[in-house]
Amino acid sequence: LLVEQAKLRFEQGRCAEMLEMTLPLISRSNPAGLPAWFRDAVWFRGNCFQRLGDFAASRREFDRLLGISWVLQQRQDFIMRAWVEMDYAEALI
């Protein structure tokens, strides 16, 4: 539920609130099984940092997400990996 609320903050452009809400969720190491809520939290954090102009922080989040997406590729989740790589490329530009 918390990640859903954070997604809403992201969509509303309230990135500072979203980053604060998700910090406790992502501050621990990657949870077992890499659940969708965790991937989403890291993904939206990367996008929020990009919106706020903190490109170094955005890149750190997307670097983490690329590590997660490698696991996803092993699970044959190629579309998710493609979305991750596209957003990562935007963060680098």
N, C-alpha and C positions, 0 to 999 in steps of 0.2 A: 504494500500500500504506500509506503514512504517513497519508493521509486516512482510510482504513478503520480504522486503529488509533485515530485521533483520534475518529472517530464512536463507536467502542466506549467510549472514555473518557467521552464525552458521555453515552452511555446509562447508564453506571455512575455518573454523577454526579461524575466526577472532572474537573471543569471547569478547574481551574487547570492540570492536566497537559495537557489538550486545548488550551488557549490557548497554552501554551508550545510544544507540538509544531507547531502550525499557523502560528505567527508567521513563521518563515522562508519558508513557502510563500506567504503573502499579502503579505509586506512589499514585494515587487516590484509593478510596475504590473500591471494586468489582462493576463494572457497572451493571445496571439492565439487567436481562436476561442472564448474563454471556456469551457474544458473543464469537464465536470461536477465533477471533483475540486476545482476552484477555487471554483465556486459553492457546493459543499457545505462547504468549509472556511470561507468567509465566513458562510454561513448558520448553521452550528453555533457559530461564534464569537459571533455575535449572540445566539443562545439561551443560550450559557454566561454571557456577561456579564449577561444578564437574570437568570439563576438566582443569580448572585453578588451581585445588587443594584446593579451598576454600569450604571445605565440610560443614562447619557451614552455610554459605550463601546458599549453594545448598539445605541443609535440610530445611532452612526457606522457600525457594521458593516451595519446594515440600510439606511442611506442608500446605502452602497456597493453593496449587493445590489440595491437598487431601480434603480440605474444599469445594473447588469448585466441586470436583468429587462426593462428597456426594450429592450435588444438582443434578448432572448428573445422579446418580443412581436413584434418585427419578423420573427422566424423562425416566428411562429405557435405559440409554446410558451406558450399562455395558462394552462394549468393550473399550470405552474411559477410564473408571475407571480402567480397567485392565492394560492398557498401563501406566497410571499414577502410579499405585501401583508398576509395574515392574521397572520403572525408579527410583522411590523413593527407592526401595530396593537396586538398584545398587548404589545410592548415600550413602546409609548407610554402604555399604561393604568396 
